[in-house]
Structures are given as C-alpha cells and as structure tokens.
Amino acid sequence: MVRAVCAALLIGLLAACKGTITSPAPLLTFANASYPFPARSEIAARTLEDDLTWKALPGKARLTLVDRSYRLTNPGERTLLSETFLFRRIGDGLFVAQGSNGKEWAYGLLERSDRYYLFAFNRADQTCTSLPDTELRRFGTTIKGDGCSVSSLQDLTGLLLHLRARYPNPTSAFTQRPF
C-alpha cells in the first residue's frame, strides 16, 4: 500500500523503471536542498490512466523531515522507510526531486499547482530513453541500461525541463496535508 503511494509520489524514483534518471553520485545535498513540505505531511497519490483519467492509489503515506531529509512511513506505523528524499527549487513551483536508498540516486520533476504534480516520464514513449542522441548529448546524458545517467545538477535540470516541455502532461499527482 505505501509502496504504491511512494511510486506515484516520487516516480518510483528507486524502482528500476524504464526511463529512470539516475546519477553515480548525489546531485542534491543538504547545502543546496529546498524544503517545500511541512516537517510532517500525509500524502495521497493518483496516477494518470491510459484513458486520461486520474485514478486514486490505495492507502496513504506520511512524509516526515528527519535529519534534513524527507522519509516515508505508513500512517499506522512508526518505522521509517530507508529511502531518503531531497528537493531543490529550480523555478516558480518547480522542484528537482532526488530519491536515494543510500547506494543509488534517482530523479524526477515536481510541480506544485493546485495539487503537487510529478512529471513521471514513465510511459514507454515518454522517457529520457526515447530522446534522440543529439538531445541526450545536449544535457550530458547517457543511456545506462533501461534508464539515463546524468552527472551534474545543471544537466539534470536541463533534461527535466526539456522532458516537461516535450511531454507536458504529468502522469502522477499527489496531495499533501500536515498531520
């Protein structure tokens, strides 16, 4: 249940999905992070179905700020999941999201509007791997397995904004409220 919410919330940032954007080292740190959420929030997620309707995912998760990074828990439990999340503001209502399990770093684009939207770029024809080589090179991006690898925050930001312009409809959304 929490995993379904986590997947929509942060793109399944750490799931080995086709088109996942990763880096060999963390691009966000405590020094360059932003904190767009309250210290404690409850999250409900939705995903965009193929027929372009929003479908609520079952369950909720809690997002808690602990030691300067966000962590998730199931609302009925106290045990924090091991993954950590950082965000960096890159524009008005736009954030780079970084998820980490301590060994891998994966990224997504978060836009705050009337709810938070996550540009998941997870449809088979709408991932970084579907971009032409010339566009990938422009953002210092290489194909690595089924995903893409970047090595600088500037390249990551450029790639995410380019993907958003190319594929303007988010595929995941979530709402948050303090608890």
The 8 nearest C-alpha neighbors of each residue, nearest first, counted from 0:
[[1, 3, 2, 58, 57, 4, 59, 56],
 [2, 0, 4, 3, 60, 73, 5, 59],
 [1, 3, 5, 4, 0, 6, 11, 7],
 [4, 2, 6, 0, 1, 5, 7, 56],
 [3, 5, 1, 7, 2, 6, 44, 8],
 [6, 4, 8, 2, 3, 7, 9, 1],
 [11, 7, 5, 10, 3, 4, 8, 9],
 [6, 8, 10, 4, 5, 171, 9, 44],
 [9, 7, 5, 6, 4, 10, 173, 44],
 [8, 10, 11, 12, 7, 6, 5, 107],
 [11, 9, 12, 6, 7, 119, 8, 107],
 [6, 10, 12, 14, 13, 9, 5, 7],
 [13, 11, 10, 105, 9, 14, 98, 106],
 [12, 14, 11, 105, 15, 98, 99, 100],
 [15, 13, 11, 16, 12, 6, 19, 10],
 [14, 16, 13, 17, 19, 145, 12, 146],
 [17, 15, 14, 19, 18, 145, 146, 121],
 [16, 18, 145, 146, 19, 15, 121, 123],
 [17, 19, 146, 126, 127, 128, 145, 16],
 [20, 18, 146, 16, 17, 147, 21, 15],
 [19, 21, 147, 106, 105, 148, 146, 18],
 [22, 20, 105, 148, 104, 106, 147, 19],
 [21, 23, 149, 148, 24, 150, 104, 25],
 [22, 24, 150, 21, 25, 104, 103, 148],
 [25, 23, 22, 26, 104, 150, 103, 102],
 [26, 24, 27, 104, 22, 23, 28, 103],
 [25, 27, 152, 24, 151, 28, 22, 150],
 [28, 26, 25, 32, 31, 85, 97, 29],
 [27, 29, 30, 31, 32, 26, 25, 85],
 [28, 30, 32, 31, 67, 27, 68, 85],
 [29, 31, 28, 32, 27, 33, 67, 87],
 [32, 30, 28, 29, 27, 87, 33, 86],
 [33, 31, 87, 29, 86, 30, 28, 27],
 [34, 32, 87, 86, 88, 35, 31, 85],
 [33, 35, 36, 86, 32, 87, 37, 85],
 [36, 34, 33, 37, 86, 88, 94, 87],
 [37, 35, 34, 38, 40, 39, 175, 62],
 [36, 38, 39, 40, 177, 35, 34, 64],
 [37, 39, 64, 63, 36, 40, 62, 65],
 [40, 38, 63, 37, 177, 62, 178, 64],
 [41, 39, 177, 62, 176, 178, 61, 175],
 [40, 42, 61, 176, 175, 60, 177, 178],
 [41, 43, 175, 60, 59, 174, 61, 40],
 [42, 44, 59, 173, 174, 175, 4, 60],
 [45, 43, 173, 4, 56, 172, 7, 55],
 [46, 44, 55, 172, 54, 56, 171, 173],
 [45, 47, 171, 54, 53, 170, 48, 172],
 [48, 46, 53, 170, 52, 51, 171, 54],
 [47, 49, 51, 50, 52, 53, 46, 54],
 [48, 50, 51, 47, 52, 53, 122, 170],
 [49, 51, 48, 52, 47, 53, 54, 46],
 [52, 50, 48, 49, 47, 53, 170, 54],
 [53, 51, 48, 47, 50, 54, 49, 46],
 [52, 54, 47, 46, 45, 48, 55, 51],
 [55, 53, 45, 46, 47, 52, 56, 48],
 [56, 54, 45, 44, 57, 53, 46, 43],
 [55, 57, 45, 44, 54, 4, 58, 3],
 [58, 56, 0, 55, 59, 3, 4, 44],
 [59, 57, 0, 1, 56, 4, 60, 43],
 [58, 60, 43, 42, 4, 1, 74, 41],
 [59, 61, 73, 42, 1, 74, 72, 41],
 [60, 62, 41, 72, 71, 40, 74, 42],
 [61, 63, 71, 40, 70, 39, 41, 69],
 [64, 62, 39, 70, 69, 38, 65, 61],
 [63, 65, 69, 38, 68, 67, 70, 39],
 [66, 64, 67, 68, 69, 63, 70, 38],
 [65, 67, 68, 64, 69, 29, 70, 63],
 [68, 66, 65, 64, 29, 69, 85, 34],
 [69, 67, 64, 65, 85, 66, 84, 83],
 [68, 70, 64, 84, 63, 83, 65, 62],
 [69, 71, 83, 63, 62, 79, 64, 84],
 [72, 70, 62, 61, 80, 79, 63, 60],
 [73, 71, 79, 61, 60, 80, 74, 78],
 [72, 74, 60, 76, 75, 1, 61, 59],
 [75, 73, 76, 60, 61, 72, 59, 41],
 [74, 76, 73, 77, 72, 60, 61, 78],
 [77, 75, 73, 74, 78, 72, 79, 61],
 [76, 78, 79, 72, 75, 73, 74, 80],
 [79, 77, 76, 72, 80, 73, 71, 81],
 [80, 78, 72, 71, 70, 81, 77, 73],
 [79, 81, 71, 82, 72, 70, 78, 83],
 [80, 82, 100, 79, 83, 70, 101, 71],
 [81, 83, 100, 99, 80, 70, 98, 84],
 [84, 82, 70, 99, 69, 98, 68, 100],
 [85, 83, 98, 69, 97, 68, 99, 70],
 [84, 86, 97, 68, 96, 32, 69, 27],
 [87, 85, 96, 33, 95, 32, 94, 97],
 [88, 86, 33, 32, 94, 95, 89, 31],
 [87, 89, 94, 90, 93, 33, 95, 86],
 [90, 88, 94, 93, 87, 95, 91, 156],
 [91, 89, 93, 88, 92, 94, 87, 110],
 [90, 92, 93, 89, 88, 94, 111, 110],
 [91, 93, 111, 110, 90, 94, 112, 88],
 [94, 92, 110, 90, 91, 89, 109, 88],
 [95, 93, 88, 109, 87, 89, 108, 86],
 [94, 96, 108, 87, 86, 107, 109, 88],
 [97, 95, 86, 107, 106, 108, 85, 94],
 [98, 96, 106, 85, 84, 105, 86, 104],
 [99, 97, 84, 105, 104, 83, 12, 106],
 [100, 98, 104, 83, 101, 82, 103, 84],
 [99, 101, 82, 102, 103, 81, 83, 98],
 [102, 100, 99, 103, 82, 104, 83, 81],
 [101, 103, 100, 99, 104, 24, 23, 25],
 [104, 102, 99, 100, 101, 105, 23, 21],
 [105, 103, 99, 21, 98, 22, 25, 97],
 [104, 106, 21, 12, 98, 20, 97, 13],
 [107, 105, 97, 96, 20, 12, 21, 98],
 [106, 108, 96, 95, 119, 109, 97, 10],
 [109, 107, 95, 118, 96, 94, 117, 159],
 [108, 110, 117, 94, 93, 116, 95, 118],
 [111, 109, 93, 116, 92, 115, 117, 112],
 [110, 112, 115, 92, 116, 114, 93, 109],
 [111, 113, 114, 115, 110, 116, 92, 93],
 [114, 112, 111, 115, 174, 116, 110, 173],
 [115, 113, 112, 174, 111, 116, 173, 172],
 [114, 116, 111, 173, 172, 112, 110, 174],
 [117, 115, 172, 110, 109, 171, 111, 114],
 [116, 118, 109, 171, 172, 119, 169, 108],
 [119, 117, 169, 108, 120, 170, 109, 116],
 [118, 120, 121, 10, 117, 170, 171, 169],
 [121, 119, 126, 125, 118, 122, 170, 18],
 [122, 120, 119, 126, 125, 123, 18, 17],
 [121, 123, 125, 124, 120, 126, 119, 170],
 [122, 124, 125, 121, 126, 17, 129, 18],
 [123, 125, 122, 126, 129, 121, 128, 120],
 [126, 124, 122, 120, 123, 121, 129, 166],
 [127, 125, 18, 120, 128, 129, 121, 124],
 [126, 128, 129, 18, 130, 147, 125, 146],
 [129, 127, 126, 130, 18, 146, 147, 142],
 [128, 130, 127, 126, 124, 125, 131, 123],
 [129, 131, 128, 127, 134, 132, 135, 126],
 [132, 130, 133, 134, 135, 129, 128, 136],
 [131, 133, 135, 134, 136, 130, 137, 141],
 [132, 134, 136, 131, 135, 137, 130, 138],
 [135, 133, 137, 132, 136, 131, 130, 138],
 [134, 136, 140, 132, 137, 138, 133, 139],
 [137, 135, 139, 133, 138, 134, 140, 132],
 [138, 136, 134, 135, 139, 133, 140, 154],
 [137, 139, 154, 136, 140, 135, 158, 157],
 [140, 138, 136, 137, 154, 149, 135, 141],
 [141, 139, 135, 149, 138, 148, 136, 147],
 [142, 140, 148, 147, 143, 135, 139, 149],
 [141, 143, 147, 146, 148, 144, 128, 140],
 [144, 142, 147, 146, 148, 145, 141, 21],
 [143, 145, 146, 142, 147, 17, 18, 148],
 [146, 144, 17, 18, 143, 147, 142, 16],
 [147, 145, 18, 19, 143, 144, 17, 142],
 [146, 148, 142, 20, 143, 141, 21, 19],
 [147, 149, 21, 22, 141, 140, 20, 143],
 [150, 148, 140, 22, 151, 155, 139, 21],
 [149, 151, 22, 148, 23, 152, 154, 139],
 [152, 150, 154, 153, 149, 155, 26, 139],
 [151, 153, 155, 154, 26, 156, 150, 27],
 [152, 154, 156, 151, 155, 157, 138, 158],
 [155, 153, 138, 157, 151, 152, 156, 139],
 [156, 154, 152, 158, 157, 153, 159, 149],
 [155, 157, 153, 159, 158, 154, 152, 160],
 [156, 158, 154, 160, 155, 159, 161, 153],
 [157, 159, 161, 155, 156, 160, 138, 154],
 [160, 158, 162, 156, 161, 157, 155, 163],
 [159, 161, 163, 157, 162, 158, 156, 164],
 [160, 162, 158, 164, 159, 163, 157, 165],
 [161, 163, 165, 159, 160, 164, 166, 158],
 [162, 164, 160, 167, 166, 161, 165, 159],
 [165, 163, 161, 167, 162, 166, 160, 159],
 [164, 166, 162, 163, 167, 161, 125, 160],
 [167, 165, 163, 164, 168, 162, 125, 120],
 [168, 166, 163, 164, 165, 169, 162, 118],
 [167, 169, 166, 170, 118, 163, 120, 164],
 [170, 168, 118, 171, 117, 116, 119, 167],
 [169, 171, 47, 119, 46, 118, 168, 117],
 [172, 170, 46, 117, 7, 169, 45, 47],
 [173, 171, 116, 45, 117, 115, 44, 46],
 [174, 172, 44, 115, 43, 45, 8, 116],
 [173, 175, 114, 43, 42, 115, 44, 176],
 [176, 174, 42, 41, 40, 43, 173, 177],
 [175, 177, 40, 41, 178, 42, 174, 39],
 [176, 178, 40, 39, 41, 37, 175, 38],
 [177, 40, 39, 41, 176, 61, 37, 175]]
